[in-house]
């Protein structure tokens, strides 16, 4: 296993280097191919522009040669009048066509008329018989030639045509086109353009420092041919300082300059009509930058992949270590299993007994919780017992009085008045029965499911149950607004128990105070119904508020409560899916806030 890891560690750098190298090759090839397509388009445009520019001047020398003044001059070259007329005509044509120069030569090569006859650099009297354009035109051919003028030292492209009179060649006319305007359009562009002759000498270029530089070796044969035609007059020819290479099938030139070397992608196209080679150079700096970006991305990817691989290897090593430890532990367990079988069986039996005991304990706990809730209600009833005794004694005493009075009235024959007393006694009995019914319903253990509960019905019975305690404390309860229409998701009896606990606590808080008014307010917010009970008592101190809902926590004296009422109420509301909280009103007194889920539009749940 160690040998495999060692081989993997050794192979990873090799694979990474191979990926980086292959990525570099592919990226270079892709970007160079794309750049080559762009440069090819630029080259085609440049060749088309050059061809179009030169082609429009090609037929002009033959047309000018047919002019009467020109034909008369070559027959009588010494006639001053004819020479003057020819000069004037050539000057006008030259100005009209915006050409460089137009001039006429006799067959001995001597210039007899020229458009620049008035300039110091006039061609008149100059002999250009050594120029190839003259030699070809003298043979009857339409000639072309490009060179630097020996008189004007201005570069141009020459079109030569024979002057024919009665089918005989009597002279040569030459039309020179300036190339500076073409060259000026190449400067400052995205690509570098230059035109070279068959000897490899740069004749036109958008980079002036390359002019008259040779991209081919300046051998003695090439120099002799150039000097024979005096193509570049007195210009100093020099080799172009460059180094050529081939990369991914593309020709690259690295040209030295004072500011440093620059690498270019070179594309060339030969123009057979002009005998030129047009070259387009595209700087490869952007290509190299893109390749570097790709390489950086590959390196980052490999680093991330290496990091991920390292993490996986580390995790695998940890997993193997854990597996090894598990195998050892398993072997140890297998070794000790026979010794521990009896112990495990004993433990299993003990666990089964504990499970049975816990289930029994849970059942007892649920029963105890139910008993505590019932105890809380009975404790509340016990606290109200004095008031209830008064509530029952008063109608009983009144009933006895009405009964004794009815007997006396019957004896006296006042039957109607006796019947009225009997009705009063019946009303008192109905009142005691109603109180007894509400107390019996409140005291019984609830066995109800959650459902829609009408708040008005709960509040009505709650106030009847708590009426005796409220009367004993001298407290009054105001319900705002009318609870009619409010329906909540709850249990009728348990919600009644919560409100009884809160209202009786409020009655305890205001007993003996000047302001013994209790406010029960209802509101609806979104899908919630809010019931708030506010008293004008001393409020709830912060220390007590933290524990007020804890079981068996009470601030009342001994014998006045078990401390279960609010704890039971809190858990009941929680079972409803609501909340119960307490706070102090800014103007004094405590506020109990009961929030329940609304159930508008549903029928009221049965008790």
VENJOCOR-V355101 format. One record per residue. OMEGA is omega in whole degrees, 0 to 359 (999 if undefined). D_CENTER is the distance of its C-alpha to the mean C-alpha in Angstrom with 2 decimals. Layout:
omega: [OMEGA:OMEGA]
d_center: [D_CENTER:D_CENTER]
This chain:
omega: [179:179:179:177:179:179:180:179:180:183:183:177:180:179:180:179:180:179:179:181:181:177:178:180:182:180:180:181:183:182:179:177:179:179:180:177:179:180:178:178:178:179:179:178:180:179:179:179:179:181:180:181:183:185:183:178:188:182:187:181:180:179:180:181:181:181:183:182:182:182:178:183:183:176:178:186:182:181:183:182:179:180:180:180:180:178:181:180:181:179:180:179:181:178:181:184:180:175:181:181:172:181:185:179:172:186:175:178:183:181:183:178:182:179:181:185:183:185:178:182:182:180:184:182:179:180:182:182:180:182:179:181:177:184:180:181:179:177:179:182:170:190:175:177:177:185:173:184:179:180:183:185:177:179:179:177:189:171:179:180:177:175:185:176:182:176:179:179:183:180:181:174:184:180:183:180:178:180:182:182:177:183:182:181:181:186:176:180:180:182:174:182:170:180:181:179:181:178:178:181:182:184:178:181:174:177:186:183:180:185:181:173:183:176:172:180:180:179:180:179:180:179:181:180:180:181:181:180:183:186:184:175:184:183:179:179:182:178:176:182:182:176:185:177:178:179:181:177:181:181:182:176:174:186:179:178:181:181:182:182:176:180:181:168:187:173:185:174:182:176:186:182:181:184:179:169:180:183:175:178:177:180:182:182:180:178:180:179:178:178:178:178:178:180:178:178:179:180:179:178:180:178:179:178:178:178:178:179:179:179:180:179:180:178:179:179:178:179:178:179:178:179:179:179:178:178:178:180:179:178:179:179:178:179:185:187:181:181:186:184:181:180:181:178:178:179:179:179:179:180:179:178:180:179:179:180:181:177:178:179:179:178:178:181:179:179:180:179:178:179:179:179:179:179:179:180:180:177:177:178:179:180:181:187:181:180:180:178:178:183:180:183:183:179:178:179:180:180:179:180:179:181:179:181:180:179:180:181:178:180:181:178:180:188:183:180:178:179:178:178:179:177:180:179:179:179:180:179:178:180:180:179:179:179:181:181:181:180:179:179:181:186:184:178:182:174:189:175:179:179:179:181:178:184:183:179:179:182:181:181:179:181:177:179:184:185:182:181:179:180:179:180:182:183:176:181:176:179:182:344:178:184:183:177:179:179:183:176:185:171:189:185:182:176:177:180:180:182:177:179:184:183:178:175:178:178:176:185:185:183:179:180:178:181:182:180:179:181:174:184:178:178:179:179:181:182:180:172:183:176:181:179:182:175:179:180:184:182:182:178:183:181:182:183:181:186:189:180:177:178:175:176:183:176:180:181:180:179:181:178:180:184:182:188:184:178:178:180:180:182:177:180:178:176:178:186:180:181:178:182:181:176:180:178:180:181:178:179:181:177:172:185:181:182:183:179:180:177:185:175:180:179:181:180:176:180:999]
d_center: [45.57:45.58:46.54:43.58:41.19:42.97:42.65:38.92:38.45:40.55:38.84:35.24:35.72:37.56:34.86:32.18:34.38:35.00:31.32:30.65:33.70:32.91:29.33:30.85:33.40:31.03:28.56:31.58:33.13:30.06:29.37:33.13:33.62:30.94:32.52:35.93:35.05:33.96:37.09:39.26:38.16:38.99:42.32:43.28:42.60:44.69:47.55:47.53:47.65:50.52:52.43:52.10:53.16:56.24:57.23:57.80:60.52:62.26:64.79:65.74:68.44:70.44:70.32:71.45:74.22:75.85:76.52:80.24:80.08:78.42:80.90:83.86:82.71:82.50:86.03:87.37:85.08:87.62:87.85:86.31:85.75:83.88:81.79:80.91:79.96:77.81:76.05:75.31:73.99:71.75:70.34:69.50:67.82:65.85:64.64:63.76:61.79:60.20:61.36:62.43:66.16:68.67:72.08:75.17:77.23:80.59:81.11:82.08:78.57:79.75:77.49:79.57:76.96:73.38:70.84:70.72:74.48:74.18:71.86:73.03:71.21:73.12:73.53:77.10:79.53:76.90:77.44:74.40:76.33:74.38:71.10:70.08:69.19:72.84:74.31:72.37:73.10:76.78:76.85:75.67:71.96:68.88:67.42:64.16:63.63:61.21:62.44:62.73:65.67:68.72:69.80:66.65:64.41:61.70:59.79:60.06:60.34:63.89:65.10:68.82:71.14:74.91:77.16:79.35:82.64:84.70:82.75:83.42:80.97:82.19:79.18:75.42:72.77:69.47:66.19:63.78:60.06:58.06:54.86:53.48:51.47:49.74:49.14:47.68:44.87:43.74:43.17:39.71:37.89:35.26:38.09:41.53:44.40:48.06:51.14:53.76:57.32:59.01:60.02:56.36:56.76:53.84:55.28:52.22:48.95:46.16:46.68:50.15:50.58:50.72:53.51:56.67:55.00:55.79:53.33:56.38:59.11:61.75:64.73:68.23:68.28:65.11:66.41:69.80:68.33:66.18:69.13:71.47:69.41:68.64:65.13:63.58:66.76:66.74:63.02:62.40:60.71:58.52:56.38:52.56:51.28:48.81:48.12:47.20:45.31:43.82:40.38:38.85:41.49:40.68:43.16:42.02:43.99:43.68:45.49:46.79:46.70:47.69:44.07:43.39:42.95:40.37:39.59:39.45:39.17:42.38:43.19:46.66:48.56:52.32:53.83:57.24:58.62:58.03:58.44:55.23:52.24:48.94:46.36:42.64:40.94:37.19:35.95:34.30:32.49:29.19:29.88:30.65:27.52:25.37:27.49:27.06:23.29:23.66:26.18:24.00:21.26:24.12:25.50:22.27:21.94:25.60:25.25:22.52:24.69:27.71:26.18:25.26:28.79:30.34:28.67:29.87:33.28:33.52:32.63:35.10:37.70:37.22:37.46:40.62:41.99:41.37:42.94:45.90:46.34:46.13:48.78:50.99:50.54:51.28:54.39:55.45:54.91:56.87:59.61:59.83:59.19:62.89:63.66:60.96:61.55:64.07:61.98:58.93:61.10:62.38:58.92:57.85:60.81:59.97:56.37:57.65:60.00:57.22:55.04:57.97:58.66:55.05:55.05:58.31:56.93:53.90:56.31:58.47:55.45:54.39:58.02:58.26:55.12:56.64:59.93:58.27:56.72:60.15:61.78:59.53:60.65:64.28:63.98:62.79:65.77:68.04:66.87:67.68:71.05:73.13:71.63:72.05:75.68:76.26:74.41:76.73:79.96:79.89:79.92:82.45:84.78:84.40:85.08:88.26:89.42:88.77:90.65:93.69:93.73:93.54:96.60:98.58:97.62:98.68:102.02:102.54:101.62:98.43:96.43:93.61:92.81:92.91:90.54:88.05:88.17:87.50:84.40:83.21:83.78:81.72:78.79:78.88:78.87:75.82:73.99:74.74:73.66:70.30:69.72:70.73:68.40:65.34:66.22:66.81:63.42:61.69:63.54:62.92:60.20:57.26:56.28:53.73:50.29:47.47:47.43:47.65:50.08:51.54:51.25:54.42:56.58:55.33:55.93:59.38:60.61:59.01:60.99:64.17:63.75:63.08:65.66:68.39:66.25:65.09:68.68:69.89:67.34:68.09:64.40:63.03:59.69:57.95:55.31:52.87:51.94:53.86:52.13:52.93:49.91:47.80:47.13:45.27:44.47:47.13:50.66:53.53:55.84:53.21:51.56:55.13:55.70:52.62:53.79:57.40:56.32:54.27:56.98:59.84:57.99:57.62:61.36:62.12:60.06:61.89:65.38:67.87:65.60:66.33:63.14:62.96:60.58:57.63:54.71:52.88:49.89:47.62:44.28:41.52:37.80:35.38:36.60:38.62:42.27:43.20:46.80:47.81:51.28:52.36:55.69:57.39:58.31:57.54:53.93:52.27:52.09:48.80:50.47:51.72:48.45:46.73:49.37:50.66:49.14:50.44:53.32:56.85:55.69:58.05:59.28:62.38:65.72:67.32:68.19:65.80:62.88:61.20:57.79:56.22:55.69:52.30:51.02:52.02:50.52:47.19:46.99:48.17:45.41:42.86:44.26:43.72:39.97:40.53:41.02:44.01:43.82:46.31:46.14:48.60:49.08:49.06:52.61:53.85:54.03:51.69:49.05:48.21:45.03:44.85:41.62:41.95:39.99:41.30:42.93:43.92:45.70:46.91:50.53:51.84:52.09:55.60:56.89]
